[in-house]
Amino acid sequence: MAHEHIESSVTGNIRNSSIELLRLLSMLMIVGCHFVRGAEPGQYGEWVAAQPLSITKFMYQVIYMGGGWIGDVVFFTISVWFLLDRNLTIKNSFKRIWLLERELLFWSLTLFVVTLVLHRTGVYSGGITYVGIQSILPISMNLWWYPTSYALFLLFLPYLSRGLRALSKKLHGTLALSVLLLWGVAGLIPQFTFNLTEKSVFVFIYLAILISYYKWYMREFSVKTCATIIAGGFAVNTLYWLLANILYLHTGKKLTLQNFPFDHWMITEVMMGFALFVLFSKMRWHSKFVNVLAGSAFGIYLIHTYPSIQATWASLFPMPRVYNGAWSILTGLLAILIIYVGCLILDLIRQGLFKLTIDKHRGKLFERFYGFLTRKIASIQKRYISKEEAQQ
């Protein structure tokens, strides 16, 4: 296999801090994307898209917003890469979902209490009933799209992995090429989504097909190849963005086409995200400090995208004021960093609380519950078989 040094990026409990640093950087890119797309309430980056062509607009759309799905691809790749060659069972998948659910419930319930306070003080004026229901069942009610899709993906993964392994190299390659052409190359054409909708578990299955083929069969990308992919993707996105801006400038139409290159299923975003992962995986070093910080990267996502929290920081950093103010590029970056660091500090506190409490016996309650459940099911099956035998 061509990936020995990537495989060794996790040895025992020692994690490659280069990968963990990339995890932190990818979350910063995601926060930047959400800042541009969500800082103007009720819009999806349209306010910035309507502004005249300028360096500031380039920075906000191509740099700040453009890294969003790249960050998502990086985050997902880090997770699935180290799962593909493990002994994947449905029990392990349920256990991972169980551990994920603990963090989701902690933040969904904590932030709902914060929401009640914000609503009572007039800071947050949105609805609270539905958010409250979502907060009790965060995965089932799709409070956050990523963990819901990822939890579903974990349920499919043991079967998906075995199915892909059962394919020959040629058939797996044909499948990977087919989905890459269908949702990658053809996806460069506006409106050609081929039912690969936004924020869906299906996107993760699509990515897993590509990632597993590379991991199992392909020669590892060199540093030069990674750099070429990243530079090429950035160039294509920039050209697309520039042409869309010129079109809107002269016709006043197709405003949202400017954001099209940064849609999550775009081949440029996928390839840049994966190339970044491969590039960082080539560097091996260890820092306990970085690894601890990276343990709260996902918490940053959960906190800053919770409905009331997102509405609150959007009101604190209204896009027209930030964009049109002096030093707008630096002001925007500062706002992104404030949101990022504030959420990071909060989740580090959560991480500390977990270590003092439920992480002392991490997964032990699940093992007890799963053991009890399997024994009950086995007992029911045994009684059913005995009953059938008696009737015969």
Secondary structure, DSSP 8 states (H G I E B T S, - for coil): ---HHHHTTEETTEE-HHHHHHHHHHHHHHHHHHHHHHSSTT-SSHHHHTS-S-HHHHIIIIIIITTHHHHHHHHHHHHHHTTTTS---HHHHHHHHHHHHHHHHHHHHHHHHHHHHHHHTTS--S--HHHHHHHHSTTTTTSSHHHHHHHHHHHHHHHHHHHHHHS-HHHHHHHHHHHHIIIIIGGGSTT--TT--SS-HHHHHHHHHHHHHHHHHS----HHHHHHHHHHHHHHHHHHHHHHHHHHHHHS--GGGGGGGGSTT-HHHHHHHHHHHHHHHT-----HHHHHHHTTHHHHHHHHTSHHHHHHHHHHS-HHHHHHSTTHHHHHHHHHHHHHHHHHHHHHHHHHHHHHTGGGGTTHHHHHHHHHHHHHHHHHHHHHHHHHHHH-
